[in-house]
């Protein structure tokens, strides 16, 4: 049985899927999740001093204008009758790095250090969490603003002493808990939701005693709040950390490519779609990628009035429906310009707050039934994406079965067919030795150059992996090599594919040579993908070996770390150090490509014809 057919059968055995929400910071992923899955709390609120009240609807998870959560959030039905939280914390050594980074910022701010050595302001979610974790909050004293962090920093003339004092306040040794249960049984659903909302906010803000900073919060919800009875193919909902930039990230690549049981919903705003996810799609939705197109969907998030502002051929549209139709076509056209085969039916539109006013109050002309029906319409579409994925896989199995039957039913090859095969083998063999240059180092340096200088400093301080910001320069190397090798070798593959196609067209009528060539074309893509991915993995390891992040005494890292704060030109000087350290990588990449091309592509192709 061929490799891909085995994989298809594995995919068809998946019982249910995790729904992965991916998007840029502030795009509205969390709000969309809460509204889609009815994770909301409706409470009666007073209207000023009128004595009247209104019902306000708020999300159970913390939402805002972006940078709201410090880690990833997983939401799933509870395995018990109660709700509870599980927390995977950042390791203590990473939290200590976060504290040092935050302390450095406050200490320099308190002591008015010159701008050329002043550190970048830490990410808002990190700054907020470290303040709460160490009880260094902003407050008002006798009517004036007082920043406890600045005041404590002023008490220390030495940065190290200040850091030690803040470490003591953090008390990381006492923050070891990983599971948070309700304090008591809930009398009502409102009580349960209220506790969930408050507990989640406190965990995310670093305000819960006994708990450290969460890298991942898993929210287990009772069936009173969340159940998938209507959607048996749903397993969990995962709200990934917002993307800081347009580059791929290791965790996102894992969800899109490495895990089979995921449906990835790429959240985009109505006006920008699909600009902010094109880079991600170009990385993963390649001509050779199999089974990825059916697991991707675009969730276009509207805000009030945007669809009606769309301009068509005859001017501004007359309805939201018409505006959405035009925008969907524009998105499809954008994919086509980038040669991305994104499934048009997988473009979904959602106005998460269309039924509410600016105060999150249900508009008088809508009902709760309207809200429910709108939710169900989108969730039904997501369920259908899974169904259509499975149907496509079943059609693939049927296609293979037909192909194998045709091969078995075919007669002996004619002399002409044998000549076609012999000629094809010669043409394939001509591609055994490659003659390509791979300019990896320059492209890699360009990626490093794209980071802000202070972010680059933080990357170097952590020897290449800045987890809080989702930056891993070794993963960057893998992604760059993958794109580079795929582009460089595409011509080789296409020439071989063309030769195979010619044999298929020229074969005798009714000959088994036709289905054999069809099968070989399918194998060709798999062999090519194996080459690209193996080279990328090996070169990422080569870069890691050259930079030596695990070495306790690394001359390279000591040099680049010591360069910060020594005048202008930091980025250029450090990039020069990288270039010197990686100077042999282009040649290593060329040798690596040749070796893997020979073993994983050429040998396997020739073995198909029975050659050793």
Secondary structure, DSSP 8 states (H G I E B T S, - for coil): --HHHHHHHHHHT---EEEEEE-BTTSSHHHHHHHHTT-EEEEEEE-TTSS-EEEEEEESS--SSS---SSEEEEEE-SSSS-EEEEEE--HHHHHHHHHHHHHHHHHHHTT--TTT------HHHHHHHHHHHT--EEEETTEEEEHHHHHHHT-SSHHHHHHHHHHHH-GGG----EEE-SS--SSHHHHHHHHHHHHHHHHHT-STT---EEEEEEEE-TTT---SS-TTEEEEEE---BSSSS--HHHHIIIII-SSEEEEEEEETTTTTGGGHHHHHHHS-TT--SSGGGEEEEEE--TTTGGG-EETTEE-SSHHHHHHHHHHHHHHHHHHTT----GGGEEEE-TTTTB-TTSBB-TT--HHHHHHHHHHHHHHHHHHHHHHHHHHHHHHHHHHHHHHHHHH-----HHHHHHHHHHHHHHHTTSS------HHHHHHHHHHTS-HHHHHHHHHTTTEEGGGTEEHHHHHHHHHHHHHHHHHHHHHHHHHHHHHHHHHHS-TT-THHHHHHHHHHHHHHHHHHHHHHHHHHHHHHHHHHHTTT-SS-HHHHHHHHTTTSSS-HHHHHHHHHHHHTTTHHHHHHHHHHHHHIIIIIHHHHHHTT--
